Amino acid sequence: MRIAYLKAPDTWPLRHLVLRPHQPIEECDYPNDRNPDSFHLGAFSKNELIAIASFYKERKDGLTGWIQYRLRGMAVHPDQRGRGVGGKLLVFGFGHLRDLKADLLWCNARDNAKGFYLAHGMEVYGPPFTIEGIGEHHLMFRRL
């Protein structure tokens, strides 16, 4: 497996498959995808994209940190789950964020991903909430 930096549109097919299958693929073009401080990572196996994650320089009210980044659109191909691919991608992202001098990473984690993020050092902040059409989420963060 290798990890590489991607352009935002390269993430959209996997975002669509895993995160937004019942919506048009255009919904996978997130507002901060093209910001100059954003970056996107992909994990590849035999040149096949099997996992993705996007990171946006974005502050979250209520959380403290000088340089905050948001994790969004993290997805692992269904055939590749349970093999540690997502964890390796996340750890790579942590390292790059430290290089950028970021001190906090946060995300809106789906309920079924909460355990994954807890296992990677993230903490829950506040009560769960619902994102219309997607489901229950938890605001989670990790100090870098």
Sine and cosine of phi, psi and omega as CSV:
sin_phi,cos_phi,sin_psi,cos_psi,sin_omega,cos_omega
0.00,0.00,0.64,-0.77,0.10,-1.00
-0.77,-0.64,0.46,-0.89,0.02,-1.00
-0.91,-0.42,0.68,-0.74,-0.03,-1.00
-0.62,-0.79,0.35,-0.94,0.10,-0.99
-0.99,0.14,0.61,-0.79,-0.05,-1.00
-0.84,-0.55,0.25,-0.97,0.24,-0.97
-1.00,0.01,0.49,-0.87,-0.07,-1.00
-0.78,0.62,-0.73,0.68,-0.04,-1.00
-0.87,0.49,-0.38,0.93,0.05,-1.00
-0.93,0.37,-0.34,0.94,0.00,-1.00
-1.00,0.07,-0.35,0.94,-0.17,-0.99
-0.87,0.49,-0.68,0.74,0.00,-1.00
-0.87,0.50,-0.66,0.75,0.01,-1.00
-0.96,0.27,-0.60,0.80,0.12,-0.99
-0.84,0.55,-0.71,0.71,-0.04,-1.00
-0.90,0.44,-0.74,0.67,-0.03,-1.00
-0.87,0.50,-0.71,0.70,-0.16,-0.99
-1.00,-0.08,-0.67,0.74,-0.17,-0.98
-0.98,-0.20,-0.49,0.87,-0.11,-0.99
-0.69,-0.72,0.74,0.67,-0.11,-0.99
-0.91,0.42,-0.37,0.93,-0.05,-1.00
-0.99,-0.17,0.22,0.97,0.02,-1.00
-0.84,-0.55,0.33,-0.94,0.07,-1.00
-0.89,0.46,0.51,-0.86,-0.03,-1.00
-0.87,0.49,-0.41,0.91,0.04,-1.00
-0.86,0.51,-0.43,0.90,0.03,-1.00
-0.93,0.36,-0.20,0.98,0.01,-1.00
-1.00,0.06,-0.04,1.00,0.08,-1.00
-1.00,0.00,1.00,-0.07,-0.09,-1.00
-0.98,0.18,0.50,-0.86,-0.10,-1.00
-0.80,0.60,-0.60,0.80,-0.08,-1.00
-0.99,-0.10,0.15,0.99,-0.07,-1.00
-0.82,0.58,-0.60,0.80,-0.12,-0.99
-0.97,-0.25,0.16,0.99,0.05,-1.00
-0.90,0.44,0.59,-0.81,-0.06,-1.00
-0.89,0.45,-0.40,0.92,0.02,-1.00
-1.00,0.01,-0.06,1.00,0.00,-1.00
-0.99,0.13,0.47,-0.88,0.16,-0.99
-0.58,-0.82,0.42,-0.91,-0.08,-1.00
-0.77,-0.63,0.68,-0.73,0.00,-1.00
-0.88,-0.48,0.52,-0.85,0.09,-1.00
-0.70,-0.71,0.61,-0.79,0.11,-0.99
-0.97,-0.26,0.72,-0.69,-0.05,-1.00
-0.87,-0.50,0.61,-0.79,0.17,-0.99
-0.81,-0.59,0.88,-0.48,-0.02,-1.00
0.78,0.63,0.73,0.69,0.02,-1.00
0.91,0.41,0.18,0.98,0.08,-1.00
-0.98,-0.20,0.79,-0.62,0.03,-1.00
-0.95,0.31,0.88,-0.48,-0.10,-1.00
-0.89,-0.46,-0.22,0.98,0.03,-1.00
-0.39,-0.92,0.49,-0.87,-0.04,-1.00
-0.62,-0.79,0.38,-0.92,0.13,-0.99
-0.37,-0.93,0.64,-0.77,0.04,-1.00
-0.87,-0.49,0.59,-0.80,-0.05,-1.00
-0.78,-0.63,0.80,-0.60,-0.05,-1.00
-0.84,-0.54,0.71,-0.71,0.11,-0.99
-0.96,0.28,0.98,-0.21,-0.13,-0.99
-0.48,-0.88,0.78,-0.63,0.02,-1.00
-0.99,0.10,0.50,-0.87,0.09,-1.00
-0.86,-0.51,0.87,-0.50,0.05,-1.00
-0.82,0.57,0.67,-0.74,0.03,-1.00
0.99,-0.11,-0.35,0.94,0.03,-1.00
-0.97,-0.23,0.61,-0.79,0.00,-1.00
-0.97,-0.23,0.66,-0.75,0.03,-1.00
0.16,-0.99,0.65,-0.76,-0.01,-1.00
-0.95,0.33,-0.72,0.69,0.00,-1.00
-0.83,-0.56,0.98,-0.21,-0.05,-1.00
-0.98,-0.20,0.62,-0.79,0.12,-0.99
-0.82,-0.58,0.50,-0.87,0.05,-1.00
-0.94,-0.34,0.73,-0.68,0.14,-0.99
-1.00,-0.03,0.77,-0.64,0.00,-1.00
-0.55,-0.84,0.51,-0.86,0.10,-0.99
0.94,0.34,0.50,0.86,0.05,-1.00
-0.98,0.20,0.75,-0.66,-0.04,-1.00
-0.46,-0.89,0.60,-0.80,0.10,-0.99
-0.86,-0.50,0.72,-0.70,0.02,-1.00
-0.81,0.58,0.69,-0.72,-0.04,-1.00
-0.80,0.60,-0.54,0.84,0.00,-1.00
-0.96,0.28,-0.19,0.98,-0.09,-1.00
-0.93,-0.37,0.02,1.00,-0.05,-1.00
-0.92,0.39,0.50,-0.86,0.04,-1.00
0.99,0.14,0.16,0.99,-0.03,-1.00
-0.95,-0.32,0.09,1.00,0.04,-1.00
1.00,0.07,0.07,1.00,-0.04,-1.00
-0.90,0.45,-0.73,0.69,-0.02,-1.00
-0.88,0.48,-0.66,0.75,0.02,-1.00
-0.89,0.45,-0.67,0.74,0.02,-1.00
-0.90,0.44,-0.64,0.77,0.03,-1.00
-0.90,0.43,-0.69,0.72,0.00,-1.00
-0.90,0.43,-0.70,0.72,0.01,-1.00
-0.89,0.46,-0.63,0.77,0.07,-1.00
-0.87,0.49,-0.69,0.72,0.03,-1.00
-0.88,0.48,-0.66,0.75,0.05,-1.00
-0.84,0.54,-0.70,0.71,-0.01,-1.00
-0.89,0.46,-0.68,0.73,0.01,-1.00
-0.92,0.40,-0.63,0.78,0.03,-1.00
-0.89,0.45,-0.64,0.77,0.06,-1.00
-0.89,0.46,-0.64,0.77,0.06,-1.00
-0.87,0.50,-0.53,0.85,0.03,-1.00
-0.99,0.13,0.02,1.00,-0.01,-1.00
0.94,0.35,0.34,0.94,0.09,-1.00
-0.93,0.36,0.55,-0.83,0.00,-1.00
-0.87,-0.49,-0.03,1.00,0.01,-1.00
-0.47,-0.88,0.69,-0.72,0.14,-0.99
-0.87,-0.50,0.70,-0.71,0.04,-1.00
-0.71,-0.70,0.30,-0.95,0.05,-1.00
-0.38,-0.93,0.31,-0.95,0.20,-0.98
-0.98,-0.17,0.98,-0.18,-0.10,-0.99
-1.00,0.00,0.73,-0.68,0.12,-0.99
-0.88,0.47,0.47,-0.88,-0.03,-1.00
-0.83,0.56,-0.65,0.76,-0.04,-1.00
-0.97,0.26,-0.13,0.99,0.04,-1.00
-0.97,-0.26,-0.07,1.00,-0.07,-1.00
-0.82,0.57,-0.72,0.69,-0.01,-1.00
-0.87,0.48,-0.63,0.78,0.04,-1.00
-0.87,0.50,-0.74,0.67,-0.03,-1.00
-0.93,0.36,-0.61,0.79,0.08,-1.00
-0.87,0.50,-0.66,0.75,0.00,-1.00
-0.91,0.41,-0.31,0.95,0.00,-1.00
-0.95,-0.31,0.45,0.89,0.17,-0.99
1.00,0.10,0.18,0.98,0.04,-1.00
-1.00,0.01,0.41,-0.91,-0.01,-1.00
-0.85,-0.53,0.47,-0.88,0.06,-1.00
-0.99,0.11,0.65,-0.76,0.05,-1.00
-0.83,-0.56,0.92,-0.38,0.06,-1.00
0.99,0.14,-0.04,-1.00,-0.05,-1.00
-0.98,0.18,0.33,-0.94,0.08,-1.00
-0.91,0.42,0.36,-0.93,0.01,-1.00
-0.57,-0.82,0.29,-0.96,-0.04,-1.00
-0.94,-0.33,0.73,-0.68,0.16,-0.99
-0.98,-0.20,0.88,-0.47,-0.07,-1.00
-0.77,0.64,0.78,-0.63,0.06,-1.00
0.99,0.15,-0.10,1.00,-0.02,-1.00
-0.85,-0.53,-0.71,0.71,0.07,-1.00
0.76,-0.65,-0.20,-0.98,-0.07,-1.00
-0.96,0.29,0.65,-0.76,-0.02,-1.00
-0.72,-0.70,0.26,-0.96,0.07,-1.00
-0.75,-0.66,0.73,-0.69,0.15,-0.99
-0.97,0.24,0.83,-0.56,-0.03,-1.00
-0.77,-0.64,0.43,-0.90,-0.01,-1.00
-0.52,-0.86,0.28,-0.96,0.10,-0.99
-0.56,-0.83,0.74,-0.67,0.11,-0.99
-0.98,0.18,0.69,-0.72,-0.02,-1.00
-0.98,-0.22,0.00,0.00,0.00,0.00
